[in-house]
Amino acid sequence: MRGHGSPGNPAVIQATAFRNGSLQGAYVILAARSARPRLRPDVGLRQRQGRCPSSFPDGIVKSNFLCNLGYGDPAGVKPRSPRFAFDEVCRIL
């Protein structure tokens, strides 16, 4: 047996593809942030529905997550939400 998991096992194939797709999406986000556009990953409604109804209404193709990418009008772009400082949420032991 080559690789990991069970060849031909649909559950293993689906889980592996989903995980790898998430990792590739993270790489896209990191690369895009280095170019300084506005970026908004979205896993909310579409993730709960398991599909993207506007693009894939037949339900055969499902989205892992969506990411809005571009340069917004500065007058309409909301500021980034507050974030915790590292030392407020982490402790190095």
Secondary structure, DSSP 8 states (H G I E B T S, - for coil): --SSS-TT-HHHHHHHHHHHHHHHHHHHHHHHHHT--EEEEE-SHHHHHTS-TTT-TTSSS--S-EEEEE---TTT---------HHHH----
